[in-house]
Amino acid sequence: ALMRGGILWRLALEHASFQCVLAGPTSVATLQRICWSLADGSQNMWIDDVLDAHEAEAISGVYCVYTGQGTQTSFKSWWP
């Protein structure tokens, strides 16, 4: 989230440190292949974690509410 910028950066700044971000990818990124990678054409490859939509929604406070139209729901957030 710190590398994403915007409101996600501002919200995540309260709970994560830059040292954590600069420490490199977690085991989730490397073992479960939930990551982005960049190769430079030689034998070098860089890998880092990806912030998926569910994680971004959790950070920004997205929640599901009933609309009053039967079982229809809508996602709401304090941040647009």
C-alpha positions in Angstrom: 0.0 0.0 0.0 2.9 2.4 0.7 4.1 1.9 -2.9 0.6 2.4 -4.3 0.4 6.1 -3.4 -2.7 8.2 -2.9 -5.1 7.6 -0.1 -3.9 4.0 0.4 -0.4 5.3 1.1 -1.7 7.8 3.6 -3.8 5.2 5.4 -1.1 2.5 5.4 1.5 5.0 6.6 0.0 4.8 10.1 0.6 1.0 10.3 3.6 0.1 8.1 7.2 1.3 8.0 9.4 2.0 5.0 11.8 -0.5 6.3 9.1 -3.2 5.9 8.5 -2.1 2.3 12.2 -2.0 1.5 12.8 -5.5 3.0 11.6 -7.1 -0.2 8.8 -9.5 -1.0 7.1 -11.7 1.5 6.8 -15.5 1.2 3.3 -15.1 -0.2 4.8 -13.2 -3.2 7.4 -15.8 -3.9 5.8 -19.1 -2.9 2.2 -18.5 -4.0 3.2 -16.3 -6.9 1.0 -13.4 -5.9 3.5 -10.8 -7.2 4.7 -8.8 -10.1 8.1 -9.4 -11.6 10.4 -7.5 -13.9 13.3 -9.0 -15.9 15.9 -6.8 -17.5 16.7 -9.2 -20.4 19.8 -10.7 -18.8 19.6 -13.1 -15.8 18.4 -10.4 -13.4 14.8 -10.5 -12.1 13.0 -8.4 -9.5 10.0 -9.6 -7.6 7.7 -7.7 -5.2 4.3 -8.1 -3.5 1.1 -7.1 -5.2 -1.7 -5.3 -3.4 -4.9 -7.0 -4.6 -8.4 -5.4 -4.8 -9.6 -7.0 -1.6 -6.6 -5.7 0.4 -7.0 -2.2 -1.0 -10.7 -2.3 -0.1 -9.9 -3.5 3.5 -7.4 -0.6 3.9 -9.8 2.0 2.6 -12.7 0.8 4.7 -15.0 -0.6 2.0 -18.0 -2.4 3.4 -21.1 -4.0 2.0 -24.6 -2.7 2.9 -28.1 -3.6 1.9 -29.8 -1.1 -0.4 -33.4 -1.7 0.8 -34.2 -3.3 -2.6 -34.7 -7.0 -1.5 -31.4 -8.7 -1.2 -29.5 -6.2 -3.3 -26.3 -4.9 -1.8 -23.9 -2.1 -2.5 -20.2 -1.4 -1.6 -19.6 1.8 0.3 -16.4 3.5 1.4 -15.4 6.7 3.2 -12.9 7.2 0.5 -13.9 7.6 -3.1 
